[in-house]
């Protein structure tokens, strides 16, 4: 199964240039059973990353354009009267897929956002008192442009907490950007034509990730990071115990993605920003993202890692 995972990672990297860490983190969140919020300006490859991931993974893929007129029933499904019969049947919405791309999540109203986010938390949806189980594996990749201010509905902290990782997609570096331009004519031919991983294999890999060994010293390092976020003078509410558990789960999966049989402190520190950054509350309102990043960097840098 480790070979399959390496093949999946290589297939995605071949199509998405200059985003090795983003690809690693996305795969780790998927294997840890979490969900990912991709944030960045238009044209930075958020949607393309999600589509490439879906092509490499052989499960069912659905894309939902999160617009201002989208209703909860447009996502989860609805009860409909069967033609010629006096009974209702449940018509599944696009959320019933293995990989769901929720494009421009912050453009849809809070009620519709909540319908998606609740399904992410429970892996089920309830319509008219009936509970329906979502496919296994179930993975949501959501995108948003953080700089949009018109016609958007900002996610609350509790909603952001539903995402295991929040990844900021940067503009490619000069060399990577030049390579993208040079290879553009052949890009369509290079797209993944056949799935690398099937749903059943993904479930096996998730079970394998959960068994990756974590030394006591690494657990203590993660716990110290959590405590530092609570004690930092600029943070009003630090990372929760749930955030710590998700950090360790994702670190296990990241170790597997990197071909390791155990978690090192590097997996924990590498994931600190994407796993914790969106879960912290600061004393200063409207604190710029760069300042928040600097505070968390200070937390990680001041926490001694085991040798």
C-alpha positions as a LaTeX table, in Angstrom:
\begin{tabular}{lrrr}
\hline
Residue & $x$ (\AA) & $y$ (\AA) & $z$ (\AA) \\
\hline
Unk1 & 0.00 & 0.00 & 0.00 \\
Unk2 & 2.95 & 2.34 & 0.61 \\
Unk3 & 3.83 & 2.05 & $-3.10$ \\
Unk4 & 0.28 & 3.07 & $-4.04$ \\
Unk5 & 0.54 & 6.14 & $-1.84$ \\
Unk6 & 3.87 & 7.12 & $-3.40$ \\
Unk7 & 2.33 & 6.65 & $-6.86$ \\
Unk8 & $-0.63$ & 8.86 & $-5.91$ \\
Unk9 & 1.66 & 11.61 & $-4.60$ \\
Unk10 & 3.86 & 11.46 & $-7.73$ \\
Unk11 & 0.86 & 11.64 & $-10.06$ \\
Unk12 & $-0.45$ & 14.79 & $-8.35$ \\
Unk13 & 3.00 & 16.43 & $-8.23$ \\
Unk14 & 3.45 & 15.83 & $-11.95$ \\
Unk15 & 0.37 & 17.94 & $-12.65$ \\
Unk16 & 0.70 & 20.59 & $-9.91$ \\
Unk17 & 4.03 & 22.43 & $-9.96$ \\
Unk18 & 5.70 & 24.15 & $-7.02$ \\
Unk19 & 3.27 & 22.94 & $-4.36$ \\
Unk20 & 4.98 & 19.94 & $-2.77$ \\
Unk21 & 4.11 & 20.84 & 0.82 \\
Unk22 & 0.52 & 21.69 & $-0.09$ \\
Unk23 & 0.16 & 18.32 & $-1.82$ \\
Unk24 & 1.70 & 16.50 & 1.15 \\
Unk25 & $-0.57$ & 18.28 & 3.62 \\
Unk26 & $-3.69$ & 17.65 & 1.52 \\
Unk27 & $-2.88$ & 13.95 & 1.27 \\
Unk28 & $-2.20$ & 13.82 & 5.02 \\
Unk29 & $-5.54$ & 15.42 & 5.89 \\
Unk30 & $-7.31$ & 13.00 & 3.54 \\
Unk31 & $-5.62$ & 9.98 & 5.14 \\
Unk32 & $-6.33$ & 11.33 & 8.64 \\
Unk33 & $-10.05$ & 11.58 & 7.87 \\
Unk34 & $-10.13$ & 15.38 & 7.91 \\
Unk35 & $-11.10$ & 18.09 & 5.43 \\
Unk36 & $-9.13$ & 20.96 & 3.87 \\
Unk37 & $-9.83$ & 24.64 & 3.22 \\
Unk38 & $-7.70$ & 26.03 & 0.38 \\
Unk39 & $-7.32$ & 29.79 & 0.52 \\
Unk40 & $-5.76$ & 32.09 & $-2.06$ \\
Unk41 & $-6.25$ & 34.58 & $-4.84$ \\
Unk42 & $-7.99$ & 33.59 & $-8.10$ \\
Unk43 & $-5.64$ & 31.85 & $-10.52$ \\
Unk44 & $-3.31$ & 30.37 & $-7.91$ \\
Unk45 & $-4.38$ & 26.78 & $-8.60$ \\
Unk46 & $-6.80$ & 26.01 & $-5.75$ \\
Unk47 & $-9.47$ & 24.45 & $-7.95$ \\
Unk48 & $-6.92$ & 22.71 & $-10.18$ \\
Unk49 & $-5.31$ & 21.06 & $-7.14$ \\
Unk50 & $-8.69$ & 19.76 & $-5.99$ \\
Unk51 & $-9.60$ & 18.46 & $-9.46$ \\
Unk52 & $-6.20$ & 16.81 & $-9.89$ \\
Unk53 & $-6.54$ & 15.10 & $-6.51$ \\
Unk54 & $-9.98$ & 13.83 & $-7.52$ \\
Unk55 & $-8.71$ & 12.50 & $-10.87$ \\
Unk56 & $-5.90$ & 10.59 & $-9.14$ \\
Unk57 & $-8.36$ & 9.13 & $-6.65$ \\
Unk58 & $-10.76$ & 6.63 & $-8.18$ \\
Unk59 & $-13.79$ & 7.47 & $-6.07$ \\
Unk60 & $-16.78$ & 9.53 & $-7.11$ \\
Unk61 & $-16.07$ & 13.25 & $-7.45$ \\
Unk62 & $-18.58$ & 16.11 & $-7.34$ \\
Unk63 & $-17.95$ & 19.83 & $-7.69$ \\
Unk64 & $-20.36$ & 22.32 & $-6.12$ \\
Unk65 & $-20.15$ & 25.98 & $-7.10$ \\
Unk66 & $-21.11$ & 27.74 & $-3.88$ \\
Unk67 & $-23.25$ & 30.64 & $-5.10$ \\
Unk68 & $-25.39$ & 33.16 & $-3.22$ \\
Unk69 & $-28.65$ & 31.45 & $-4.26$ \\
Unk70 & $-27.60$ & 27.91 & $-3.29$ \\
Unk71 & $-29.93$ & 26.18 & $-0.81$ \\
Unk72 & $-29.02$ & 23.48 & 1.75 \\
Unk73 & $-31.17$ & 21.00 & $-0.20$ \\
Unk74 & $-29.05$ & 21.70 & $-3.30$ \\
Unk75 & $-26.12$ & 20.17 & $-1.43$ \\
Unk76 & $-27.49$ & 17.44 & 0.84 \\
Unk77 & $-30.53$ & 16.37 & $-1.19$ \\
Unk78 & $-34.30$ & 16.52 & $-0.88$ \\
Unk79 & $-37.38$ & 14.34 & $-0.43$ \\
Unk80 & $-39.42$ & 14.19 & $-3.64$ \\
Unk81 & $-42.76$ & 12.69 & $-4.56$ \\
Unk82 & $-42.37$ & 9.63 & $-6.78$ \\
Unk83 & $-44.26$ & 10.20 & $-10.07$ \\
Unk84 & $-47.39$ & 8.04 & $-10.20$ \\
Unk85 & $-47.06$ & 6.98 & $-6.57$ \\
Unk86 & $-48.20$ & 8.32 & $-3.23$ \\
Unk87 & $-44.84$ & 8.14 & $-1.54$ \\
Unk88 & $-41.69$ & 10.19 & $-1.22$ \\
Unk89 & $-38.14$ & 9.14 & $-1.97$ \\
Unk90 & $-34.84$ & 10.75 & $-1.05$ \\
Unk91 & $-32.94$ & 12.27 & $-3.93$ \\
Unk92 & $-29.26$ & 12.51 & $-2.97$ \\
Unk93 & $-27.40$ & 15.79 & $-3.37$ \\
Unk94 & $-23.83$ & 16.21 & $-4.67$ \\
Unk95 & $-22.42$ & 15.77 & $-1.17$ \\
Unk96 & $-22.88$ & 12.01 & $-1.64$ \\
Unk97 & $-19.45$ & 11.51 & $-3.20$ \\
Unk98 & $-16.02$ & 10.43 & $-2.03$ \\
Unk99 & $-14.37$ & 13.73 & $-2.92$ \\
Unk100 & $-16.41$ & 16.95 & $-2.87$ \\
Unk101 & $-15.03$ & 20.26 & $-4.13$ \\
Unk102 & $-16.91$ & 23.17 & $-2.55$ \\
Unk103 & $-15.73$ & 26.01 & $-4.76$ \\
Unk104 & $-15.81$ & 29.54 & $-3.28$ \\
Unk105 & $-17.35$ & 28.46 & 0.01 \\
Unk106 & $-17.58$ & 32.01 & 1.34 \\
Unk107 & $-19.95$ & 33.06 & $-1.47$ \\
Unk108 & $-22.86$ & 30.98 & $-0.20$ \\
Unk109 & $-25.15$ & 32.02 & 2.72 \\
Unk110 & $-24.43$ & 30.80 & 6.29 \\
Unk111 & $-27.38$ & 28.38 & 6.34 \\
Unk112 & $-26.04$ & 26.59 & 3.26 \\
Unk113 & $-22.49$ & 26.68 & 4.61 \\
Unk114 & $-23.74$ & 25.06 & 7.82 \\
Unk115 & $-25.44$ & 22.24 & 5.91 \\
Unk116 & $-22.12$ & 21.33 & 4.32 \\
Unk117 & $-20.06$ & 21.79 & 7.47 \\
Unk118 & $-22.41$ & 19.70 & 9.63 \\
Unk119 & $-22.19$ & 16.87 & 7.09 \\
Unk120 & $-18.40$ & 17.14 & 7.24 \\
Unk121 & $-18.46$ & 16.76 & 11.02 \\
Unk122 & $-20.88$ & 13.83 & 11.19 \\
Unk123 & $-20.34$ & 12.06 & 7.82 \\
Unk124 & $-24.14$ & 11.86 & 7.67 \\
Unk125 & $-27.01$ & 14.08 & 6.59 \\
Unk126 & $-30.50$ & 14.19 & 8.05 \\
Unk127 & $-33.46$ & 15.13 & 5.85 \\
Unk128 & $-37.05$ & 15.05 & 7.16 \\
Unk129 & $-35.95$ & 13.05 & 10.19 \\
Unk130 & $-34.15$ & 10.38 & 8.16 \\
Unk131 & $-30.40$ & 9.98 & 8.54 \\
Unk132 & $-28.34$ & 9.06 & 5.49 \\
Unk133 & $-24.72$ & 7.90 & 5.71 \\
Unk134 & $-22.19$ & 9.51 & 3.38 \\
Unk135 & $-19.75$ & 7.41 & 1.31 \\
Unk136 & $-16.53$ & 6.10 & 2.82 \\
Unk137 & $-14.05$ & 7.67 & 2.36 \\
Unk138 & $-15.61$ & 11.14 & 2.40 \\
Unk139 & $-13.36$ & 14.16 & 1.84 \\
Unk140 & $-14.20$ & 17.82 & 1.32 \\
Unk141 & $-11.86$ & 20.29 & $-0.34$ \\
Unk142 & $-13.25$ & 23.81 & $-0.04$ \\
Unk143 & $-11.81$ & 26.95 & $-1.62$ \\
Unk144 & $-12.17$ & 30.62 & $-0.83$ \\
Unk145 & $-10.61$ & 33.96 & $-1.75$ \\
Unk146 & $-9.70$ & 35.70 & 1.54 \\
Unk147 & $-9.47$ & 39.12 & $-0.08$ \\
Unk148 & $-13.04$ & 39.23 & $-1.42$ \\
Unk149 & $-15.23$ & 41.62 & 0.54 \\
Unk150 & $-18.31$ & 42.05 & $-1.66$ \\
Unk151 & $-20.98$ & 39.36 & $-1.80$ \\
Unk152 & $-19.22$ & 37.03 & 0.62 \\
Unk153 & $-20.16$ & 35.42 & 3.94 \\
Unk154 & $-17.15$ & 35.07 & 6.21 \\
Unk155 & $-16.85$ & 31.72 & 7.97 \\
Unk156 & $-17.02$ & 31.89 & 11.75 \\
Unk157 & $-14.30$ & 30.42 & 13.96 \\
Unk158 & $-16.55$ & 27.47 & 14.87 \\
Unk159 & $-17.15$ & 26.79 & 11.18 \\
Unk160 & $-13.43$ & 27.01 & 10.39 \\
Unk161 & $-12.82$ & 24.47 & 13.16 \\
Unk162 & $-14.52$ & 21.83 & 10.98 \\
Unk163 & $-11.47$ & 21.88 & 8.71 \\
Unk164 & $-8.48$ & 19.83 & 9.84 \\
Unk165 & $-6.17$ & 22.08 & 7.80 \\
Unk166 & $-6.37$ & 25.54 & 6.28 \\
Unk167 & $-3.81$ & 25.91 & 3.51 \\
Unk168 & $-2.86$ & 29.20 & 1.90 \\
Unk169 & $-1.98$ & 28.79 & $-1.77$ \\
Unk170 & 0.76 & 31.23 & $-2.70$ \\
Unk171 & 1.63 & 32.49 & $-6.17$ \\
Unk172 & 4.35 & 30.23 & $-7.67$ \\
Unk173 & 7.95 & 31.36 & $-7.41$ \\
Unk174 & 9.68 & 32.86 & $-10.45$ \\
Unk175 & 11.22 & 29.56 & $-11.60$ \\
Unk176 & 8.03 & 27.55 & $-11.04$ \\
Unk177 & 5.93 & 30.19 & $-12.81$ \\
Unk178 & 8.26 & 30.16 & $-15.83$ \\
Unk179 & 8.03 & 26.36 & $-15.96$ \\
Unk180 & 4.22 & 26.54 & $-15.90$ \\
Unk181 & 4.24 & 28.94 & $-18.86$ \\
Unk182 & 6.71 & 26.79 & $-20.82$ \\
Unk183 & 4.74 & 23.59 & $-20.25$ \\
Unk184 & 1.28 & 25.11 & $-20.79$ \\
Unk185 & 0.74 & 23.68 & $-24.34$ \\
Unk186 & 1.32 & 20.13 & $-23.08$ \\
Unk187 & $-0.53$ & 20.56 & $-19.79$ \\
Unk188 & $-3.80$ & 19.08 & $-21.02$ \\
Unk189 & $-2.01$ & 15.96 & $-22.33$ \\
Unk190 & $-0.28$ & 15.51 & $-18.96$ \\
Unk191 & $-3.52$ & 15.36 & $-16.98$ \\
Unk192 & $-4.10$ & 12.16 & $-15.04$ \\
Unk193 & $-5.99$ & 9.79 & $-17.32$ \\
Unk194 & $-6.53$ & 6.86 & $-14.95$ \\
Unk195 & $-7.13$ & 6.69 & $-11.21$ \\
Unk196 & $-4.17$ & 5.67 & $-9.07$ \\
Unk197 & $-6.11$ & 4.78 & $-5.92$ \\
Unk198 & $-9.49$ & 3.13 & $-5.39$ \\
Unk199 & $-11.85$ & 3.86 & $-2.45$ \\
Unk200 & $-11.17$ & 0.52 & $-0.78$ \\
Unk201 & $-7.43$ & 1.14 & $-0.91$ \\
Unk202 & $-7.93$ & 4.62 & 0.55 \\
Unk203 & $-9.77$ & 3.09 & 3.51 \\
Unk204 & $-6.84$ & 0.69 & 4.04 \\
Unk205 & $-4.36$ & 3.56 & 3.92 \\
Unk206 & $-6.40$ & 5.49 & 6.49 \\
Unk207 & $-6.23$ & 2.50 & 8.83 \\
Unk208 & $-2.48$ & 2.27 & 8.22 \\
Unk209 & $-2.01$ & 5.98 & 8.99 \\
Unk210 & $-3.84$ & 5.62 & 12.30 \\
Unk211 & $-1.30$ & 2.97 & 13.37 \\
Unk212 & 1.82 & 5.07 & 12.72 \\
Unk213 & 3.86 & 5.17 & 15.93 \\
Unk214 & 4.21 & 8.38 & 17.95 \\
Unk215 & 6.90 & 8.47 & 20.65 \\
Unk216 & 5.97 & 9.83 & 24.07 \\
Unk217 & 8.43 & 12.70 & 23.59 \\
Unk218 & 6.67 & 13.77 & 20.36 \\
Unk219 & 3.27 & 13.67 & 22.06 \\
Unk220 & 4.71 & 15.84 & 24.85 \\
Unk221 & 6.07 & 18.25 & 22.22 \\
Unk222 & 2.61 & 18.56 & 20.63 \\
Unk223 & 1.04 & 19.07 & 24.06 \\
Unk224 & 3.59 & 21.79 & 24.86 \\
Unk225 & 2.65 & 23.58 & 21.63 \\
Unk226 & $-1.01$ & 23.46 & 22.62 \\
Unk227 & $-0.19$ & 24.84 & 26.06 \\
Unk228 & 1.93 & 27.65 & 24.58 \\
Unk229 & $-1.05$ & 28.82 & 22.49 \\
Unk230 & $-3.11$ & 29.01 & 25.67 \\
Unk231 & $-0.45$ & 30.95 & 27.59 \\
Unk232 & 0.68 & 33.35 & 24.85 \\
Unk233 & $-0.14$ & 36.97 & 25.86 \\
Unk234 & $-1.53$ & 37.91 & 22.43 \\
Unk235 & $-3.84$ & 34.89 & 22.16 \\
Unk236 & $-7.16$ & 35.12 & 24.00 \\
Unk237 & $-8.22$ & 31.50 & 23.38 \\
Unk238 & $-5.66$ & 28.89 & 22.45 \\
Unk239 & $-5.94$ & 25.63 & 20.57 \\
Unk240 & $-8.44$ & 23.13 & 21.97 \\
Unk241 & $-7.79$ & 19.51 & 22.93 \\
Unk242 & $-9.65$ & 18.50 & 19.75 \\
Unk243 & $-7.21$ & 20.61 & 17.74 \\
Unk244 & $-4.32$ & 18.80 & 19.42 \\
Unk245 & $-5.80$ & 15.39 & 18.66 \\
Unk246 & $-6.30$ & 16.37 & 15.02 \\
Unk247 & $-2.75$ & 17.70 & 14.82 \\
Unk248 & $-1.37$ & 14.35 & 15.99 \\
Unk249 & $-3.68$ & 12.38 & 13.68 \\
Unk250 & $-2.54$ & 14.47 & 10.73 \\
Unk251 & 1.10 & 14.14 & 11.79 \\
Unk252 & 0.73 & 10.34 & 11.69 \\
Unk253 & $-0.70$ & 10.56 & 8.18 \\
Unk254 & 2.02 & 12.99 & 7.07 \\
Unk255 & 4.69 & 10.60 & 8.31 \\
Unk256 & 3.09 & 7.89 & 6.17 \\
Unk257 & 3.01 & 10.21 & 3.14 \\
Unk258 & 6.73 & 10.86 & 3.68 \\
Unk259 & 7.45 & 7.13 & 3.84 \\
Unk260 & 8.13 & 6.95 & 7.57 \\
Unk261 & 6.92 & 4.38 & 10.10 \\
Unk262 & 6.93 & 6.86 & 12.99 \\
Unk263 & 6.21 & 10.54 & 13.62 \\
Unk264 & 9.10 & 12.96 & 14.09 \\
Unk265 & 8.87 & 16.44 & 15.67 \\
Unk266 & 9.18 & 17.88 & 12.15 \\
Unk267 & 5.76 & 16.51 & 11.15 \\
Unk268 & 4.24 & 18.23 & 14.18 \\
Unk269 & 6.01 & 21.57 & 13.65 \\
Unk270 & 5.35 & 21.53 & 9.88 \\
Unk271 & 1.62 & 21.12 & 10.53 \\
Unk272 & 1.37 & 23.66 & 13.35 \\
Unk273 & 0.41 & 26.60 & 11.12 \\
Unk274 & $-2.14$ & 24.85 & 8.85 \\
Unk275 & $-3.66$ & 22.85 & 11.73 \\
Unk276 & $-3.81$ & 25.55 & 14.41 \\
Unk277 & $-3.74$ & 28.95 & 12.69 \\
Unk278 & $-7.47$ & 29.07 & 11.96 \\
Unk279 & $-8.38$ & 27.86 & 15.45 \\
Unk280 & $-6.85$ & 30.63 & 17.55 \\
Unk281 & $-8.56$ & 33.73 & 18.97 \\
Unk282 & $-6.51$ & 36.91 & 19.42 \\
Unk283 & $-6.95$ & 39.81 & 21.84 \\
Unk284 & $-6.51$ & 42.34 & 19.03 \\
Unk285 & $-9.47$ & 42.51 & 16.68 \\
Unk286 & $-8.79$ & 42.53 & 12.93 \\
Unk287 & $-5.21$ & 41.42 & 13.47 \\
Unk288 & $-3.56$ & 41.02 & 10.02 \\
Unk289 & $-2.87$ & 37.45 & 8.89 \\
Unk290 & 0.86 & 38.15 & 8.78 \\
Unk291 & 0.79 & 39.12 & 12.46 \\
Unk292 & $-1.17$ & 35.99 & 13.37 \\
Unk293 & 1.34 & 33.92 & 11.45 \\
Unk294 & 4.19 & 35.62 & 13.33 \\
Unk295 & 2.58 & 34.86 & 16.70 \\
Unk296 & 2.20 & 31.18 & 15.85 \\
Unk297 & 5.74 & 31.11 & 14.49 \\
Unk298 & 6.88 & 32.45 & 17.87 \\
Unk299 & 4.94 & 29.67 & 19.64 \\
Unk300 & 6.61 & 26.96 & 17.54 \\
Unk301 & 10.09 & 28.51 & 17.72 \\
Unk302 & 9.94 & 28.87 & 21.51 \\
Unk303 & 8.84 & 25.27 & 22.12 \\
Unk304 & 11.84 & 22.93 & 22.49 \\
Unk305 & 11.57 & 19.93 & 20.18 \\
Unk306 & 12.84 & 16.51 & 21.31 \\
Unk307 & 16.08 & 15.37 & 19.71 \\
\hline
\end{tabular}
